[in-house]
């Protein structure tokens, strides 16, 4: 077995990732973006992408003509200090989507489609729609006929967001 150490991204690597998506403008807030994102995500690439998506969803950042824009640097700064973007995105899911994601997280192993159907308590067409949205939004993956959370951080945050009753 060979173990690979994957250290967190540095501020410079975060800046490179940000600028690979869009150009940073020559505005006072722009040089602070990479350090703030690095602090907010601890350099995790998944959390970095989730945080950028949350910033776009909340209107803190937007891309226009290939350039990052920020209407309120203060709101962006407050948002980046507000905790896990991934957890916020999970909390924004509808009840059925949270339940299906939690089911997959609790299982801890890929579940065949028929098991998900039996355990989810949803009609087959509703479950297909929920899984489709979760997959499109990057929360779950399907390999063959088996479903699982797309990342262990997603599973961990789904469990952290759930009540003990829901987890049982």
N, C-alpha and C positions, 0 to 999 in steps of 0.2 A: 504494500500500500504506500502510495506517495501522497503526502499531505501538502496542499498548496495554501500558503498564507495569502489572504486577500485583505490587505490593509484598507482602511477607509480612504476615500478620495481626499486629496489635498485641496486647499483653496484654489490653487492654480488649475488642477484637474476639473474642479467644479466650474470654474470660469470657462475652460475649454468646452465643457459639455454645454453650458448655457449658450455660448457663442456659436456652437455647432447648430443650434436650433434657430437662433436669431441674433442679429447684430446688437450690441449694446450701444445706446446713444451717448453722446457727450453731455450728460446731465449729472447733477450732483449725486443722485441716488444710485446711479449705475455702478460705480466702483465698490459700493457697499453690498451689492447683491450677492456676489460669490461668497464673501466671508459670512454673511448672514445665513445663506442657505447651508453652508458647511456646518455652522453651529447648530442650526435647526434640525439637520438630518444626521449629524455625526458622521458625515461623509459617506453614508450608505447610498449607492446608486438608485436602488428601488425607492427609498424614501425621498431622495432628491427629485426623481421624476414625479412621485406622488405629490410632493409639495409644490412643484411647478404647476401640475394639473389643478391642484386646489387653488393656487393663486390666480390661475386663469378663470376657473369656475367662479370664484368670488369677486372677480373684477379687479384684483390688486395689480395684476399684470395682464398685458395682452400683446399679441404679435400683430403688427400692421406693416405690410410691405417688407417683411423679413426683418423688422426691427422691434425689439422689446420696447414697450411703453408702460409707464406707471403713472396713473392719474393721481394717486395719493401715496407718496412714499411713507407717510406716517401709518396709514392703514396696512401697508405691506409689512412694515417693521413690526407692528402689533401682531399681525397674523402669523409672522414667522416665529414669534415668541409664544404662540398660543398652544403649542403641543403637537402631537402626531397628526400630520396631514392624512396619513393612511387611516387612522382611527376616525377622523372627521368624515372621510369619504364613506367608510363603512357605516357610520351612524346615519348618514344621509340616505342609505338604501331603504327601500320599502320593506315592510315586515316580512313578506314572503322571501325576498332576496336575502335578507339577513338570516332568516331561518335556514335556508338552503346552504348558505355559506357556512353557518355555524355547524350544520350537520356534517359537512365535508371536513371542517376543522376538527371537530370532536372525533371523527373516525380515525384521523391520523394516518390513513392509508387510502389510496385511490378506491373509489366505490363504483361498482358496475351501475350502469344506468337504471337497471331494474331495481336495484337496492335503493338508489336515490328516490325512485318513484314510490316504492313502498313506504319509505321512511319520511318523505317530505310532507305527506298529507295533502298533496295538491293533485288536481286532475292532470292527466298527461300533457294536454296542450298548454295548460298554465305553467307547468314545470318546464316544458321546453322553452317557453318564452322567458321565464326567469333565468334559466341556465344560459340562454342566448345573450341576454343583457349582461349577466355576470361575466361571461366570457368576453364579450365585446369591450367591457370596461376594464378588463385585465384582472379580475378577481379570481377566476377559476380557469382551469384548463381541462380539455378532454383529450385523452389518448386512447384511440380505439373506441371502446364503449365504457371507459372508466373516467370518472370525474374526480378532481382534487383541487385544493386551493392552488393558485398560480405561484405562490411563494410561501415559505414558512413564516415570514413576517406578517403576511396577510392572515394566515391561520392564527397566529399568536394574537393579533389585534382583534380578530373576530371573537376569539375566546375572551379577551379582556373586555370587550364591549358588552358581552352577554351577561345576563343575570345568572345566578346559580340555578334557578329554576329552569331557565331556557337551556342551559348547558346539560342539565339532567335530562 
